[in-house]
Amino acid sequence: MFQEFNAHPKGIKTTDCVVRAISTAFNKDYMECRRELNQKKRE
């Protein structure tokens, strides 16, 4: 059964689909996942 879930803390549904998908798939905190991805982006 489909259940809608949005991991973004403010419920925003645009421009962050990768962060939301990864945080949901790995059951990680949204902001933690975003920080890690931003850090990797700068490397």
N, C-alpha and C positions, 0 to 999 in steps of 0.2 A: 504494500500500500504506500502511496506517495505521501510524504509529509514535508511541507515546506519548512526550510530552516535557513536562516541568514545569520552567519557568524559575525557580521559587522556590528560593532558596539552601538552604532546609531541607526542601524537598519538600512543603510544606503545600499543600493543594488547596482551601482555602476562604477566602472574604472578600477575595481579591485577584485575581479572574479578569480584571479589566480590565488591571491591571498586567502579569500574565502574558501575556495576549493581545497587548498592544502590544509588549512586549519581544520576544516570539517573532516577531511579524510584521515588525518592523523590525530584527531581529537586534541588539538593544541589550542592554546589561547590565541585569539586573533592578533592582538598587539605583539605578542611574543613572536609569532610567525612573521608578521610584517617587519619587525626589527631584524630578524634573521635574514629574510630575503633582501632587505635594503643593504645589510652588511655585505652579503654575497655579491650584490650588484656593484658595490664599490671596489671589490677585490680585483 
